[in-house]
């Protein structure tokens, strides 16, 4: 048997369970070859990106920035990292100078598995909050797992950390690499954002580094989107890429599929497609963005947040509080643990006529199409398993 560390694919991982026996043998071979191949590659080739939210956007932005100076590649956004990282490693050719790896974790020892294949010289941590808690436990356990990335960095490497996240901030003590903080605090961050605003469905902010300042007009929608951009900027600065080149790269970035994408809806409405997945923090951030946008009515279509384990009820109820406090006009819920959102909203006195629950996507589509009007802005978000992208497709104009 090929040694692939202690990864729980041997313990019934859903991803591993979906692979046919022939493909399993092929992937085990790729893992073995990738592990041997990395021994021959330059020590400063790899950049690892981990965190609860924003990883994929950070990888995309980092690739754009590094491509201003280097021939670079990254992991694909549509494969599980367990499969993705070995495949990406085997794509490396002599002309490739930088490789960005998304190191998402769902199970204990996932990071051990990745680090058995590759040792990045640069690590980026976007943030830590509850996600995959069914398998990983609470925030402390999640943070411990993600911190493994920067604990192994070499002394000449870089740990790029989100200063605005207090859990990530403390990780600076866990690495011997040079720390670069990004965030919104000009006193403590090496790279920070100021004068942040939403204009014409773009996020506009000033990117600051020392005495240098440059304005960024990002195509990404949402105040929270500045963090992936700041992380990528910090990466660029660590590689001595000029701020003007960083600006050019960041302004090219488009929203990854099903992540805060804007679509024209029926009857003059606007649809925000954020259906790729849902964690408590990402749902809150999406609602924050919805509240900033001008709208006749603000509507949310929510599926459940999955893999929260013992925290599921508490987190769904906290989203209900957010909806109630932010005075969302209409709420459509899709089954599962959204029952806790429904119950909490009812307890808070949310107007019954503004709250509806459904058991399938077709029911949601039929009801939403009846009520959409000019000026309505509709946020659609839920776990990937909810397949709410189907709702987006059917309520958006082609």
KAPEUR-V889543 format. One record per residue. PHI is phi in whole degrees, 0 to 359 (NA if undefined). Layout:
{{PHI} {PHI}}
This chain:
{{NA} {289} {284} {242} {78} {250} {296} {285} {298} {279} {241} {87} {305} {305} {298} {296} {293} {275} {267} {291} {306} {295} {293} {299} {297} {296} {287} {300} {294} {299} {300} {299} {295} {298} {297} {287} {296} {297} {293} {263} {265} {301} {290} {259} {281} {258} {241} {256} {236} {220} {147} {286} {227} {83} {297} {296} {293} {297} {297} {298} {293} {295} {297} {297} {292} {296} {292} {293} {233} {237} {279} {227} {225} {215} {297} {284} {273} {246} {233} {296} {304} {303} {269} {290} {295} {300} {298} {295} {303} {285} {273} {291} {239} {303} {279} {280} {253} {217} {229} {255} {245} {278} {247} {284} {237} {238} {233} {303} {77} {303} {295} {303} {297} {300} {285} {284} {266} {209} {239} {299} {265} {230} {234} {243} {241} {278} {164} {226} {205} {292} {193} {55} {292} {301} {252} {262} {94} {278} {300} {298} {292} {296} {298} {299} {294} {289} {295} {304} {300} {275} {294} {267} {295} {286} {298} {268} {272} {228} {253} {257} {235} {281} {293} {289} {263} {299} {291} {291} {306} {292} {292} {303} {282} {260} {231} {265} {284} {289} {266} {239} {268} {235} {162} {240} {261} {294} {281} {240} {261} {285} {233} {218} {252} {223} {49} {275} {204} {254} {226} {51} {61} {237} {259} {246} {202} {265} {265} {244} {217} {60} {269} {276} {213} {212} {270} {247} {252} {268} {283} {282} {259} {129} {302} {296} {287} {294} {293} {301} {291} {295} {299} {294} {297} {299} {299} {299} {295} {297} {257} {60} {269} {294} {299} {295} {290} {297} {302} {301} {292} {294} {282} {276} {295} {255} {298} {300} {306} {64} {234} {53} {272} {262} {228} {283} {258} {292} {61} {80} {272} {233} {246} {256} {267} {233} {266} {299} {191} {211} {240} {309} {293} {288} {294} {299} {295} {295} {293} {302} {294} {305} {289} {283} {285} {293} {203} {289} {223} {256} {238} {239} {246} {239} {265} {284} {264} {256} {61} {262} {55} {294} {267} {300} {300} {301} {289} {293} {292} {293} {293} {300} {299} {299} {299} {294} {294} {272} {57} {295} {283} {223} {230} {241} {242} {248} {44} {55} {284} {294} {301} {287} {296} {302} {298} {292} {297} {295} {296} {282} {89} {299} {301} {305} {294} {263} {233} {225} {239} {221} {254} {208} {292} {298} {298} {298} {302} {300} {287} {295} {298} {288} {251} {300} {221} {302} {93} {289} {241} {243} {264} {243} {207} {178} {300} {304} {295} {289} {55} {288} {299} {295} {295} {304} {301} {272} {254} {258} {285} {283}}
